[in-house]
Amino acid sequence: AIRSARLTSRHVEHHIVGNLAGSVCYTSRQLLFLDQAELTINTLIYTKGRLQLKDLTATSLDKLAEVTGLCRGAGVQVHGTEMLVSLEGSNTKWLLTAH
């Protein structure tokens, strides 16, 4: 009976240690998953912002080309580089404040 009690006690200790190790592993996996999920979400948000900025810049270039063509037709000199910088700055400001 004494030997049986020792085996049972060791068996219980083994399960307790095993359960503790399993809990630590589970917690570690959860933390790793959360970190990876956060990184993925941040990457997606950054990519979405870059795509929006690309679209806004393309629209700005189209507007600049249109205005430049109209002004040349009317004989007016346009400083295209200054307009482009201004449009890109406002696009970037919009992207940072609105989204």
C-alpha positions in Angstrom: 0.0 0.0 0.0 2.9 2.4 0.8 4.6 1.6 -2.6 1.2 2.2 -4.3 0.9 5.6 -2.6 4.4 6.6 -3.7 3.6 5.8 -7.3 0.4 7.7 -7.2 2.1 10.7 -5.6 4.8 10.7 -8.3 2.2 10.2 -11.0 0.3 13.3 -9.7 3.5 15.4 -9.5 4.3 14.3 -13.1 0.9 15.5 -14.3 1.2 18.8 -12.4 4.6 19.5 -14.0 3.3 18.4 -17.4 0.3 20.6 -17.1 2.4 23.6 -16.0 4.8 23.0 -19.0 1.8 22.8 -21.3 0.4 26.0 -19.9 3.7 27.8 -20.4 3.9 26.6 -24.0 0.3 27.6 -24.7 0.9 31.1 -23.3 4.1 31.4 -25.4 2.2 30.3 -28.5 -0.6 32.8 -27.8 1.8 35.7 -27.3 3.7 34.8 -30.5 0.4 34.6 -32.4 -0.7 38.0 -31.1 2.7 39.6 -32.0 2.5 38.1 -35.5 -1.1 39.2 -36.0 -0.2 42.8 -34.9 2.7 42.9 -37.3 0.5 41.6 -40.2 -2.2 44.2 -39.4 0.3 47.0 -39.3 1.8 45.9 -42.6 -1.6 45.8 -44.2 -2.5 49.3 -42.9 0.9 50.6 -44.2 0.4 49.0 -47.6 -3.2 50.4 -47.9 -1.9 53.9 -47.1 0.9 53.6 -49.7 -1.7 52.5 -52.3 -3.9 55.4 -51.5 -1.0 57.8 -51.7 0.0 56.3 -55.1 -3.6 56.8 -56.4 -3.7 60.4 -55.1 -0.3 61.1 -56.7 -1.5 59.6 -60.0 -4.6 61.8 -59.9 -2.5 64.8 -59.1 -0.2 64.1 -62.0 -3.2 63.8 -64.3 -4.6 67.2 -63.0 -1.2 68.8 -63.4 -0.9 67.5 -67.0 -4.4 68.8 -67.8 -3.7 72.3 -66.2 -0.4 72.5 -67.9 -1.9 71.7 -71.3 -4.7 74.3 -70.8 -2.2 77.0 -69.7 0.1 76.3 -72.6 -2.8 76.6 -74.9 -3.7 80.0 -73.4 0.0 81.1 -73.5 0.4 81.2 -69.7 3.6 79.9 -68.1 3.1 77.4 -65.3 5.6 76.2 -62.7 4.7 72.5 -62.9 7.2 71.4 -60.3 5.9 73.7 -57.7 2.3 72.6 -58.4 3.3 68.9 -58.2 5.1 69.4 -54.8 2.1 71.3 -53.5 -0.3 68.6 -54.7 1.8 65.8 -53.2 2.1 67.6 -49.9 -1.7 68.0 -49.7 -2.2 64.4 -50.6 0.2 63.2 -47.9 -1.4 65.5 -45.3 -4.8 64.2 -46.3 -3.6 60.6 -46.0 -2.0 61.2 -42.6 -5.0 63.1 -41.1 -8.0 61.4 -42.6 -6.8 57.8 -42.4 
